[in-house]
Amino acid sequence: MEKKYKVKVNGAYEYQFSIDDITSLDQQELSGSKFHVLKEHKSNKAEVLCADFNKKRYTVRINSNIYEVDIANELDLLIEEMGLSLGSAQAVNDIKAPMPGLILDVMAKEGDEVKAGDYLLVLEAMKMENTLSAPGDGIIKSVHVEKGQTVDKNQLLIELE
């Protein structure tokens, strides 16, 4: 099975590429994020301005034009073909203890505005420190634990709004 990708540019234009299409491009890397690309005997300068690998979203400059590019791989295409959507997952608003342990530190307090990936607290379990982070952007609605408290598995630690 040939690897295929679907690319959406600026939320409006869709293109499909195979891995062969991509590898056949005549391109030369100039630096970590800058490239020189020849396509149909035309020279193009390309630069990756911003990359969000988790969301597969990129901001690129081709010559003097800037484009927002979303890339879907084979798994994304299969999920879409089945009528499912990863984007329709319910937002996680509760942070629960993944295992029993001891709260070593609480970095978040009620009313704090947090971004995805921000550290919220440290849980020690099985002699290992586990830093729990915000699953998405939000505001801390309430903190149900404090430093030094022991918690059970699935115990509510923090609520987000």
Secondary structure, 3 states (H helix, E strand, C coil): CCCEEEEEECCCEEEEEEHHHHHCCEEEECCCCEEEEEECCEEEEEEEEEEECCCCEEEEEECCEEEEEEEECHHHHHHHHCCCCHHHCCCCCEEECCCCEEEEEECCCCCCEECCCCEEEEEEECCEEEEEECCCCEEEEEECCCCCCEECCCCEEEEEC
